[in-house]
Amino acid sequence: MSTQHSTDTWINGAEDRLCGFLANLIRFDTSNPPGRNYGPCAEYLAAKLRSLGFDTVIHQVPEAVLAPTVPNAATHPRFTVVGRWDVGAPKTVHFNAHYDVVPTGPGWTSPPFSPEIRKGWLYGRGANDMKGSIASLCTAVEAVQTVGLKPKMNVEIAFVPDEESNSLLGTGYLVEQKWHRADYAVVCEGGFGDMIGCGHNGVIWMEVTVKGKSAHASRPHLGVNAFEMAAALCQELGKYKTRIRRHVFTAPGGEKMRPPLTLGGEVRGNDGAKINTIPDEFTFTIDRRVLPDETVAQVEKELRATLREACKKIPGLKIEVRKISSRKASLVKESDPLPREFLKTVRHYRKRAGFGMTSGFTDMAFYANEARLPCVGYGVEGKNTHGIDECVKVADLVKVAKIYARFLTTAGL
């Protein structure tokens, strides 16, 4: 029996153990916002790493750092768990996974934080995004240790908060504070199934407030309807949306990608809004994805110019524009050693595996851009991410655990 077959066999026999660990993770309602139960979840994850022999630290982000962006900073602290297994190797691989999840809504067929398995799928908020990958990773490490193998590299693992907001208090702060000591990074999402993630889009988020003038709804000529003005503005932004769709970027693996634009992810009036009042203010958001061959600065300049031109074209339009946040795109060369080795590993289980990139964004950018580490993205594949009845296939949890274990014990980096 080959040593590698022994890890696969152990993981096959540990399916219930893997699912039980994932179920325990899902029971922590780590919804973000506001950032619930981060402390208990971080303690649970730290205890798991310590049980695997990792030298483990829980880092707390100072309240003074949280306060400018987290309104409930005193009651909702942020914690990052970092564990290290030093096997005396010259190189270290760092795995990253976030433990926060998006909030739930009505309509679930079972309670979102009471996980259950139905027809081979494990249901619960975070099952796919991304507590499932955490469970697969921990199971992989346990398999390697139990069968007595030694990883080819030292293993460092970071479990982070706040990826579902903008990651600045999670992976962003980890990289800024240099809590990692690694030569390579694997983000446990951004690729799945036959696709190994070699990059992702960036994003710029902006908020536009349209200013009007209130009046009684029976005398609309005395006011300026901010909502109607916003509608006219959105028509102009629709033309911009059509223009940017002409721009095509060829992603790793050959997929043709175009920059998406979403208007109105968040909308609101002001406190004086009333059905019989002309709205004097209307606010909506802009989500513009940034391709790897674009820059955030270029896209922001382009957006602001488009908004200025719209103000000239639409009589009486007055707006205020606020940039909320941005994230650079990330791209890793397919020919680099880390992607090649990871591809070799995945192809042992998925013969048609290849490279690609995700249209969303992940924490890969912080490692590839700020920390300048070779990086790939790969994790479990599920359904209904961020939606009702989020779930992950149990068989994929097992397969991804095998992939991580094989990578740890065979990668020649």
N, C-alpha and C positions, 0 to 999 in steps of 0.2 A: 504493500500500500504506500503510495507516495505521500510525502508530508503534506503537499497541497491538497490532495484528496482527503486527508484527515481533517483539515479545517472545514472543507465543504461538508463532510459527514457530520462533524460536530454541530455546525450551524443548522443543518437539516434537523438534527435532533433537538435543537434549542428553539424551535419555532414558538412553542408556547411561552418560553422564557422571554423571548424577544417581544412578543405581543403583550405579555404582562407588564414588561417595563414600559412599553409605549403607552399602554392604558393608564399606568400610574402617572406618566407625564401629562397626558391629556386631561386628567382630573384636576390638574392645577389650571385654574382659569387665569391665564396670563394675557388677557385681552389688552391690546394697546391701540388706541387710548382706553383707559388712562395709564395702564401699566400695573395691572393687578397681580398680586401674589408673586412678584419677582423674587422676593427674599426667600420664601419657602421653596420655590422651584429651584433657585440657584443652590440652596443648601442640599436639596435632593440630588442634583446633578454632581455637586462637589463630592458628596458621599459616595456616589457611584464611581467617580474617578479614583478616589482614595481606595476604594475596595479593589480596584484594579492595579494598585501600587503606584499611581501617579502622584508626584509631588504637586499638590493642588493649592491654589490660592483663590479666594473670592475678593475681587477688587470692587470697591464701592466708589461710584462717581461722586465727587464732592457736591454737596447741596448748592454751593455757590455757582458751580458749573451748570447745574440743572435749572436753577431759578429763572434765567432769562427765557427759556423755552418750555419749561414744564410748570404749569400753574399750580400744581399740587405737589411740588417737589418734596416738601417736608414729610408727606404721608405716602409718597410713591417713589421710593429710592430706586436707583438703577444699579444692577450688579452684573459683573462679568466674571465668569469662572474660567480660570486658566490652569490646565494640568499638563505635566510633562513627565514622560517616561524616557529616561536617558539610558540607552543600551550601549553607550560608548562608541556610537557610530560617528563618522566625521560630518555627516549631514543630518538635518532635521526637517521633517515634513510637518506642517501645521494644518490641522483641520478646523474649519469654522462652521458653526451652525447657530441659528438664533432660536430662542425658546419663546419669544413673544408670538402672539397670534392676533388676527383681526377680530373685532367684536362679532357676535352672532346676532341673527335676527330670527323672526318667527318662521315656522314652516318645516322645521326639522322633523324627521320621522322618529327620531329618538333624541334624548337630551344631548346637546352638543358636547357637554363635559362629563357625560356618562358613557364612555366608549363601549361599543359592542361589535362583535363580528357577525356578519351575515353573508352567506354564500361566498366566503373567501375574501371578503373586503372588511377592513377594520374602519369603523365610522367614528368620527369625533373631530371637533375643531382642532386643527393643527396636525391631524393624522398625516397629511401630505406636506403641509407648509408650516414648519418643517420638522416637527418632532419625530416623524417617522425616520428621517435620516439620522437623527441623534440616536435612536434606538438601534438602527442598523450598524452605525459606527461603533457604539459601545459593545454590541454583540461581536463584531469583527475582532476588536481588541481582546475580548474575553476568549474567543476561539483560538487566537494566536497564542495566548498565554497558556490556555488549558492543554493544548496539544504539544506544548513545549518548543514552539518555534521562536526565533529571534528576528525581529524586524530588521530590514536592511538600513533603516534610518531611525534616529530618535523620533519619538512621536509626541507632538504637542497638540493639545485640543483646547479650543476656546468656545465656550457657550455664551452667547451674547444676547442682550436685550435690544429693543427699539429698532430692529430692522424694518418693522412694519410702519415706522414713521419715516425717519430719514437716516437712521444708522449712526448719526453723529455722536450719540451717547452710548453706542454699543461698539461696533467694529471701528468706527471712526476714531473714537476716543482710545480704544485699545492700541491702534496703530500710532496715534499721536503720542501716547505715553510710552510706546515701545515695550508693551507687556509681552510681546512675542519675541522669540529668538529662533528663527527658522530660516531655511534656505529655499523652501518651496511651500506653496499653500494650496489646499484643496477646499473650496467652498462647497458645502454639501447640498447645493441646489444650483440651478442655472444650466443643468444638463440632466438628462434622464433617458432611460430606455436605450435606444441606439445612438443617441446624440450626446457627445461630450462637449461641454460648454467651453468655448475658447474666447468668449466675450459677451458683452451685453450692451444695449443702448444706454445712453445717458438720459437725463431729463432736466427740464427747467420748469418750475412751478411759479406761476404769477397770479396775482389777484388784481382784477380790474373793478373799480368802483365808478359807476356812472352817476353823475350828479344831475338832479332835476330840480323842480320847484313844486312844493305841495300846493294843493287847492282842493276845493270840494268837488266830488265826482260829478255833481250836477253842472259844474261850470269848468270843464276841463281846459277851456281856452285861457283860463287865468293861471294855469300851471304848466309845468314841463314834465312829461311822464318819463321818469328814469327807466322804467321797464321797457317801454316802447323804444327808447333810445338804445338800450342794451340790445334789443332784438335787431335793430338796424345795424349796430356794430357787429353783431354776430354774423350777419349776412356778409359783411366785408371780410370778416375773418374766415368765412367759408370759402371765399375766393383765394385767400392765402393758403388755406388747407389744400385746395385743388392744385395750386402752384407747386407746393413743396412735395406733393405726391409724384411729381415728375423726377425728383431726385432719387436715384437708385444706388444702393450699396450692395455689393456682392459679399455675403458673409462667408465665413469658413464653412465648407461643405457645399457652397454654391447657391444658397438661397438668396433670392433677390429681395431686399428689404427697403421699405420706404418709411419716412418719418411720420408717425401718427400724431394727430392733434386732437385733443379732447377739450371741449368747452363745457363749463357748467358742472364739473364734478361736485362742486359746492356752490350753492347760490343762497343769497339772503337779501332781505330788505333791511329797514332800520326799525327801531323800537316803536316808531310812530305809524307803522304800516297798518292800514285799515281798509276794509272793502270799499268804503265810500270816500276814500281819499286818493288823490293823485299821488303816486309814489314819487318821493323826492330823492330816493337813493336806491340803487340796485347794484349788488356785488356778485360777480361770478369769477370762477377760477379758470386758468388755462394750464393744461398739461401738454407740453410739447416734448416729445422724445427726440433725443439727439443721437444721430448715427455716429459710428466711430470715425468717419471722415469729416465730421463737423466738430466745431468747438462750442462750448456753452456761451462764450463771449460773442461769437458770431451769430448764434441763434437768438440770443437776447437782443442784440443790436437790430436784427431783422424783425423781431416781434415788435419792439418799441417803434421802429420806423413805420411798420404796418398800422399800428394804433394811431400814430400821429397823422398819417395820411387819411385814415378814416375820420378823424376829427375835422379835417379840412373839407371832406366830402359831405359830411352829414351836418346840416345846419343846426346849430345850437348844442351840439354834442360836447360835453365836458366830462373828462375822466381823470381819475387818479390811478396810478399803476404802482403796484408793490411786488417786488420779487420776493417770493417765499423762500425758495431754496433751489439748489441745482446739484446735479451729479454728473461728472464726466463719464463718457462712454469708456469701455475697456475692451482691449483686443490683444490676444496673445497669438504669436505665430504658431501655426500648426506644426511647423518643422522643429520647434524647440524640444529639448529632451523630455520635459515633464509631460506635455501633451502626447508625445510619441509613446512614452512608457505607460501612460494611463490608457491610451487606446489599445495597446497590446493586452493590457489586463482585461479590459472590457470585452475585447473580441474573443477571449477565452470562453465567455458565456454568451455573447451576442455577436455572432459572426458578421453581421452587417453594420456594426457600429462605425460611426464616423464623427466628424467634427461639425459643430454648428454654433449658433449664438442665440441668446434669448432676447426677445423684443422688450422685456421688462428690464429692471436693474437689480443687481444683487450686490453683496458686500465684496465681490471680487475686485471692484474698482479700487478699494482702499489698499488691497495687497498689491495689485498690479501697477497702480498709478502712484500712490503715496509711498508705499513700502518698497516698491520696485522688486517684488518677488515674482518669479514664475508661478503661474496660477491656472488652475482649471476649475470648472464647476461640474459637479455630478452628485445626484441624489436619487431618492425614490420617485416613482411615478404614481400619481393618484388622479382623482377626479374631483370636480367641484371646488377647486381651490378658491378660498375667500367666499364661497357660496354655501348654500344649504346642502346638508348631507355630505360635507367634505369627507373623503375616504381614501384609503390606500389599499392596494392589493397585497394580501399577506405574502403571496409568492414573490412579489417584487421586494418587499422588506428583506426576505431571506436572500434573494439574489444579490441585492446591493451589499448586504453584509459580507457575502462571499467575495464580491469584487473588492471591497475595502481590505479584507483580510489578505487576499492574493496580492494586491498592490503593496501592502506593507511588507510582505515577505519575499517578493520577487523583483520589485522595481530597482533597476540598475542605474541609479542616478548618482 
